[in-house]
């Protein structure tokens, strides 16, 4: 008899958390210069260093609620920037085109029209 699964599909949940953290890290790389030093520092500690809100509050000499507000507002700012500028979306599209081009070029069957078309997509 198999034990009951109280956690549902844990791989799916873990995958979503990792995907969100990766997305935030990429957005921080792209839009970090638009953030204040404090916003960058708090998000870096929270998402990249995986510190708790309490640990960050102690480092920042502020309240846990204050840190939570900074994380929430800054996260929303990054999403807002991406919604308006689409830099991450464009970067991902370029990477996909590069991979397709590399695959096309490494195969022995060069299709110059297809390669030219993909280059123009960049």
C-alpha positions in Angstrom: 0.0 0.0 0.0 1.4 3.4 -1.0 1.3 6.2 1.6 -1.1 9.1 0.9 0.4 12.1 -0.9 -0.4 15.1 1.3 1.6 17.5 -0.7 0.0 17.0 -4.2 2.5 17.4 -7.0 5.5 18.7 -5.1 7.6 18.7 -8.2 5.2 21.2 -9.9 5.3 23.5 -6.8 9.1 23.4 -6.6 9.3 24.0 -10.3 7.1 27.1 -10.0 9.2 28.5 -7.1 12.4 27.9 -9.0 11.0 29.5 -12.2 9.8 32.6 -10.3 13.1 33.0 -8.6 15.0 32.6 -11.9 12.6 35.1 -13.5 13.2 37.7 -10.7 16.9 37.2 -11.0 16.8 37.8 -14.7 14.6 40.9 -14.3 17.0 42.2 -11.6 19.8 41.8 -14.1 17.9 43.7 -16.8 16.2 46.4 -14.7 18.5 46.6 -11.7 19.9 50.0 -12.6 16.3 51.4 -12.4 16.1 50.3 -8.7 17.5 52.1 -5.7 20.5 50.6 -4.0 18.3 49.5 -1.1 15.8 47.8 -3.4 18.5 46.0 -5.2 20.2 44.9 -1.9 16.9 43.7 -0.3 15.8 41.7 -3.4 19.3 40.2 -3.8 19.2 39.0 -0.2 15.7 37.7 -0.5 15.8 36.0 -3.9 19.5 35.3 -4.6 20.9 34.7 -1.1 17.6 33.1 0.2 17.5 35.1 3.4 14.3 35.3 5.4 12.5 38.6 5.9 13.6 38.6 9.5 17.3 38.1 8.6 17.1 40.9 6.0 15.3 43.2 8.5 18.2 42.6 10.9 20.8 43.4 8.2 18.9 46.5 7.1 18.1 47.6 10.7 14.4 47.9 9.9 11.2 46.0 10.6 10.3 42.7 9.0 7.1 44.4 7.6 9.2 47.1 6.1 11.3 44.5 4.3 8.2 42.7 3.1 6.8 46.0 1.7 10.1 46.7 -0.2 10.1 43.1 -1.6 6.5 43.3 -2.7 6.7 46.8 -4.2 10.0 46.2 -5.9 8.8 42.9 -7.3 5.7 44.7 -8.7 8.0 47.4 -10.2 10.1 44.8 -12.0 7.0 43.1 -13.4 5.7 46.6 -14.5 9.0 47.4 -16.2 8.9 44.1 -18.1 5.3 44.6 -19.1 6.2 47.9 -20.6 9.7 47.2 -22.1 9.6 43.4 -22.7 13.4 43.2 -22.5 13.3 39.7 -21.0 10.8 38.5 -23.6 13.0 39.9 -26.4 16.1 38.3 -24.8 14.4 34.9 -24.6 13.3 35.2 -28.3 16.8 36.0 -29.4 18.2 33.0 -27.5 15.7 30.7 -29.2 16.6 32.1 -32.6 20.4 31.7 -31.9 19.8 28.0 -30.9 17.8 27.4 -34.1 20.6 29.0 -36.1 23.3 27.0 -34.5 21.3 23.9 -35.1 20.8 24.8 -38.7 24.5 25.7 -39.2 25.8 22.6 -37.5 23.6 20.4 -39.7 25.2 19.7 -43.1 22.1 20.9 -44.9 22.4 24.7 -45.0 19.2 26.5 -46.0 20.5 30.1 -46.6 16.9 31.5 -47.0 15.9 30.0 -43.6 19.1 31.3 -41.9 18.6 34.8 -43.4 15.0 34.8 -42.2 16.0 33.8 -38.7 18.8 36.4 -38.6 16.3 39.1 -39.5 14.1 38.0 -36.6 16.9 39.2 -34.3 
